[in-house]
């Protein structure tokens, strides 16, 4: 595991965008695994800026996102599709037909998950997976558990995740209770993993996940077993290690 220390959020965003742009330049037809959440917003903004300058071309790239809420339509401004479209897809020349997220509107969880596993397999697997880190160590929506789930699955969100997401909805009742997420095996099969982390409030979980025991209670700890992980974190997030 390589840990790259960034000065602050902007520096983290630039460094992470550099890693992603190197991937796209080296393999224009690569498969990027993408994440939502606050942390990668600056990374996407940087990629958009470099695209606008003519330094990046996404025309052959395929993207597969980590997760999507179950029951939110794509045009709901809290859906992860909406987020990705707003922050990246509509601002670069990625082919919309090659941008994939789990289908949140598929009510049959078994079908939604097996369809998404097939999308990832048909794309040839993930070259570079971008991850944020939850305060409880979750990656995607793989919440603390007794097991590491393999493929895409439907999760009941924990109370703490529902509360953390409440700020984006009019009321807590509107926060979806379930989501579809890529599994840990799929994430671990990505050729490279890039984790972005920012802020003092993540310092304890950075220490636990990357320097503590490997356990499904802290799902990100499994990344210690991956052979090509880069963590780009700012000084605040690294303050306890
Ligand atoms: C996002 C995702 C989540 C977030 C994590 C950190 O697709 O799957 O695991 O990466 O909750 O979120 P932020 O970046 O908002 O702290």
Boltz pocket constraint, residues with backbone or C-beta under 6 A from the ligand:
constraints:
  - pocket:
      binder: B
      contacts: [[A, 34], [A, 35], [A, 36], [A, 37], [A, 38], [A, 39], [A, 40], [A, 66], [A, 67], [A, 131], [A, 132], [A, 133], [A, 134], [A, 135], [A, 138], [A, 139], [A, 140], [A, 141]]
      max_distance: 6.0
